[in-house]
Amino acid sequence: MAELGFEVVGVDTDPKKIEQLAAGVLPFHEPGLPELLRKHTTSGRLRFTTSYAEIGPWADIHFIAVGTPQKAGDHAADMTYVDMAVETLASHISRDCVIVGKSTVPVGSARRLSDLIRNTVAGDNTVSLLWNPEFLREGFAVQDTLQPDRLVVGGDDAQAIDLLKEVYGLPLASGTPFISTDLETAELVKAAANAFLATKISFINAFSEVTEHVGGDIRVLADAIGLDNRIGRRFLNAGVGFGGGCLPKDIRALQARVSELGLDRTMRFLTEVDEINLRRRDRVVHLAKEILHDLQGRKIAVLGVAFKPNSDDVRDSPALDVAAQLYNAGADVSVFDPEAMNNARLRFPRLTYSTSAAEALKDSTLTILLTEWEEFRTLDPSAVGETVESKSIIDGRNVLDPIRWQTEGWRFESLGRKS
């Protein structure tokens, strides 16, 4: 927002985070964002606070970008933090303004929050609520914010929508499609997008189970169906499956919400989408057992623990899950990731955390690539082979050249393709 030309105040309840951000230090990894943060904290266009009282009388527009994690012991989304943020903000508002929700929420939440705002805001101030779901990809968040592929806004207040159009004036001027709709449709758009992407990934992974069994090649299959412009090639990369803080919990939350609406059968297929995804993780562990026979005490090098490259996010990471399963089966698991080591250590401290890929690989009896960072994709099998105890590798992301590795004497296993 600061890069788009606005004066911005960021609010969070964590004083340590606010202190870091005010100093121009980003508390997570996102390419391109540290430079923008330093640029605009230095210019004074962007500042940070823990005080709702500071922003309530000040801002024309308030964006709510609060997390909706999965409830403990339940598939439903936990709305505690969104509710708290909206209610606290509304209690400090003392002027006409617009609140814009960006969080991924169960359908019907915005109507309920509109009532909450109406009952909390003091005086006769006019406060409108719009819902503007975010479609940011981790690793590409800056690009997706400044040059989004679409903007969706739900709400009933035409003036408020026009004001939001002014905020997005630059991307709209460059041709970004703008879709104005009701609150419920706007809420569902994000859930539907993530459900579709998760389904597409699990679809190709289901076929990779078939090609493994019959001897086919999932890469060729994906290329062939991807040439059909009704299908497309993106998100048809078979491997260890999807993870992160969005797809897994969002498809589960969608199932929970439609069940609450009495539509239990409508999204039942997402249960299988989720199960296929989890089976791919188990398949990697099974392959490791096939190769080593006994995992007890065997050193296994795991390359990557982030759920995807260009991110330090390990939430529901297939890579970290596989590493943990191997450890629990008795293996000595040495992991390395260019960015996600600290987050992984906090979640699963019992693994061995190496300072480099070379250290993780040294004397290993099995190498498993689980996050397709560029430095792992370009590993030299000849050089790597001189440091390991046993030349065996599982390519959990189908990004390596099997012939190149086999030529150097490696046993090469992957998911759903011919070696």
N, C-alpha and C positions, 0 to 999 in steps of 0.2 A: 504493500500500500504506500509506503514511503517512496519507493522507486517510481510509483505511478503519479507522485506529485503531492501527496497529502501529508499533513502533520498527524503523526500517529503516536498513541500511547499504548503500550502493551501492559496488560495486567495479569499477575499470577499471585497465588497465595503462598508460594515458596520463596522466602526472602533470599535464599542462596542462589536460586535460579535468576532472580531479578538482579542480584548483584553481578552475576556473571554477564548477563545480557547487557546491562548498563555499561560494563567494561568492554563490550564488544566481543565477548567470548561466547561462542555457541555451545550449549551443553549436549549436543548430539551431532552426528555427522550428516551433512547434506551438502553436496557439491554446489558451489556458487553462492551459498547463503552466507558464509562468514564474511565474504567481501562486501556484500550488501549491508550486512549488519554493521560492520565497521564504518562503512561509508556514511550511513545515515545516523548512527549514534554520534559520529564526529560532526556532521553537519548540523545536528540539533533537530532534525526533522523527526527523529525517532527516539523516544525515551520510554522508560519502564517504571512501574510502580506496583506496590501491593495494595494501594488504597482505592477502593471503590468510591469513596467520598470525593476523591480528586477528579474522577472522570465523570461521575453522575451528572454534575451541572455543566460539563465542558463539551462532550462529544455530540456531534450531529448523528453519527451512526456508531452503533456498538456491534462488533462481530463476536459471536459466541463460538469458540473453537475448542470446546472442552471434551475430553475423552468419554466414551461410553463403553467401558470394558464389559466383558462377559461376567455375569453374576457368579459368585462362588457357588458351585454345586448346582448350577442351573444354566440353561442355554440362553436365557433372556439377557437383554442389554441392561446394564446398571445405569439408571438415569440420575443417580444421586448427585453427581457432580454437575451435570447440566442444570438440574433443578436448583441446586444451591447457587450456582453462578447467576442464573436468571433472577431468582428471588432477591439475592443480595444486591445485584445491579439495580433492579426495579425499585428497591427501597431507598436508593440514593439518587434517583433521577428527579431533577427539578426543572425540566424544560421539555419542550416537544422534541422528539427524536425517533429514530428507527432502530430496532434491534433486529439483527440478521443472524439467524442460526446457520452454522456450517457443520455442526456435529452430525454424525450418522445416528439417527434415532428411529425407534419404532414408529410406524405410521400411526397418526393420531396424537403424537406428542405435542406437535406445534399448537393444535387447538387447545389442548390442556394448558400449555404454557401461556397462550394468549389470555386465558382466564386468570392464570396466576399473576400475570403482569397487570391486568386490569384491576385486580383486587389488592395489589401491593403499591402501585404508583400513587403518590400523594397528590392532592390538589386536582386541578382540571387539565393537567398536561396530557397531550395526545401522544401516545406511544404505540407505534405500529410494529407488528412482528412479521418478518418475512423469513422464508426458508430458502437457503442458497447452498445446496450441497457441494462439498468439495470433491474433486476427482483427481487429486494430486497423486502422482506416483513417487514413492520414495526414490531418491536418486535423481529425480527430474522435477522436483517441486518448484524450483525457481522458474523454469521454463513453463511449467503447467499453470503457474499463477499469472505470469506476465503475458503468456500466449496460450490461453486455454483453448481446447478444441470445442467447447461449448459452455454456455452459462445458462443455468436453470434457476429460476426464481419462482417461488410459490408465495401467494399472498392475495389479499383482497383489496389492499389500499393502492390505488393507481399512482397517487402522488409519491408514496414511499418507493414504489417500483421505479418511477422516473428518477428519483434521487439516487437509487442504486445504479441505474444506467449511467448517471453522471460519474459515479465512482469508477465504473468499468469503461469509461469513455474511450481510452486508448485501445484496449483490445477489441472493443466493438467497432471502432473506426477501421481496424485492420481486418475486419471481416468475420470475427468470432460470432457464431450463431447465438442468438438470445431467445430462450424459450420462457415465456411467462405462463404460469399455470396456477392451480390451487395448491394449498399447503400439502394436502395428502399426496398428490402426484409428485410434488417436489421431494417429499420424504422417501417415496417409493423408488424414485429414479436411481438413487445411490444404491439402495438394497438390490434392485433389479440388475444394475450394472455389475455389482460384485458377484451376485448369484450366477449370472451368465458367464463371467470370466472363470469362476471356480468350476462351473460345469464343463466349460470347454477344456480346461486343464485336466480335469478328471476323466473326461471323454477320451482324450488321447492317451492318458495313462492306463485306462481300461484296455484300450487296444494294444498298449505295450505289453500287458499281461498276456494277451493272445499271441502277439508276435514272438515273445519269449518262448511260449509253449510250442508253437508250430515251426519256428525257425525263420520268421520273417524279419523285416527291418523297419522299425517304427519311423525312422527318419524319412525313408523313401515314401512310406504311406502318408506321413504328414505333409510332405512336399506335394504329393499328388493331389490330395483332397484340398490342400491350401490354395492350389491354383484355381479352384472354383471360387469365383468372386462372391458367391453367396456365403462362403465359409471363411476364406482368408487364412493366411498362414500364421498370423500372430496368435500367441497363447496356445500353440499346438506343439510345444517342445516337451516331449516326454522326459520324465526324470523322477526325482525324489519327491516332487509335488510342491504345493504352495504352502505358504505360511505367512507370518507377519501379524501385524495388529489389526488388519482389516478383513481380508477374505474369510478366514476361519470363523471369527466371532460374528461377522455380519451375516453369514448364511445361517448360523445357528440362531441368531437373534431373530432373523426373518421367520424361520420355522416356528420359534416360540410365539411370535406375535400373531401369525396367521392361525396358530392353534388357539390362542386366546379369542380370536374372532370367530371360532367355530368352524374353521376351514382346514381341519387337520390333514386331510388327504391332499390338499392343493400343492403343498411344497414337500411332500413325502420323498420325492426323488432326491432332494438335497441331502437326505440322510445317507443315501448311497454315494453321492458326490463326496461327502465328508469321509465315508469309510474307504472308498477307493484311494483317496489322498493319503490316509493314514497307513493303508496297506503298502504303499510304495516305500515308506520308511522301514516297515518291517522287512520288506524284500531285500533292502540293502544289508540289514543285519543278518538275514538268512544267507545271503551270498558270502558275507564275511565268514560265517560258520562253515559253509561249503569249502571255502578256500583253505582255512586254517584248521578245520576239524574241531579243535579245542581252543576257545578264546582265552582260557585262564592264563594270565601272566604274559600273553602275547602283546607286543607293542604294535599299536595301530596308529598311523598318522592320519588325522582328519584335517583336510584342507577346507577351511571355511566353516563358520558357525553363524554368521548373519543369515537371515532368511533369503536375502538376495544381494547381489553385488551393489556397490556404491551406497551402502547403508550400514549402520551399526546396530540395527534393530534385530533382536533375537527373540522377540515375542512369537511364540508358537513356531519357532524355526525348525524345519525338518532336519537341518544339519545338526543343531544342538541336541535335538531329540535322539537322532541316531547315535551321536557321540555318547549321550547319557545311557542309552540302551546297551551299547558295547561295554561301557564301564561297568554297568550293573551285571553284565554277563561274565565279568572277571578280567576283561582286557585292560591293559595299560594304555590309556588313550591320550595321545599327545596332539593337541590342536593348535592351529594357527589361523588367524583371520586378520587382514590388514587394518580393520577398524573396530571390530566387535568384541575384542578380547575382554575389555573391562565389563561390559554388559553381560557377557557369557559367564565370566568369573562370579559375578554377583548372583546369577541364577543357578549355576552348577559349579561350585568351587572345587569339587573333588577331582576334576579333570586336571591333566598336566597342561599348563599354558606355556607354549613356546614363544620365543621372541622373533622367530622367522620360520618360513617354510622349511628351510634347510635344517634347522634344529628339530622341527617336528618330524622330519623324514629320517633323520639319522638313526640307523640301526632298526628301522621299523620292519615288521614282517608283512605288513599290508598297508597300502596307501588308499585312502578314499577321498575323492573330490566331491564336495557337497555344496559349495557355493562357487559360482562360475566367475570369480574375480579374474581379471585379465592376466595377472601374474601366475595364476594357476593354469589357465588355458594355454599359456606359452611355455610351460615347463619343458626343459630338455630331457627326454627320457634317458639319454646316454649319460648325462651328468648326474641326474638323480639316481640312476642305477648304481653309481659308484659308492653311494652313501648308505643305501638300505641293506638290510640283512636278507630280504627276500623280494624279488621283483614281481610283485602282484599288485594290481591296481583295480579299483572299482570306480568307474566314471559315473557318478550319480546324477550328472547333468547332461550327459551325451554331448560334450563339447570338445573332446579330445579325438585325435586321429588314431584309431585302433591299429592301423597298419604300421604307422610310425613307431608306436610303442612296442608292438609285437616284433618288429624288425630288430629292436634293441633287446629282445629276449624277455620281455615282460609278459606275464599272464594278464590278459586284459578282459575285464568283465564290465558290462554296462546294462542299462535297463531298456529292454525291448528292441535291441538291434543286433545284427550279426557282427561278431568280432572280426 
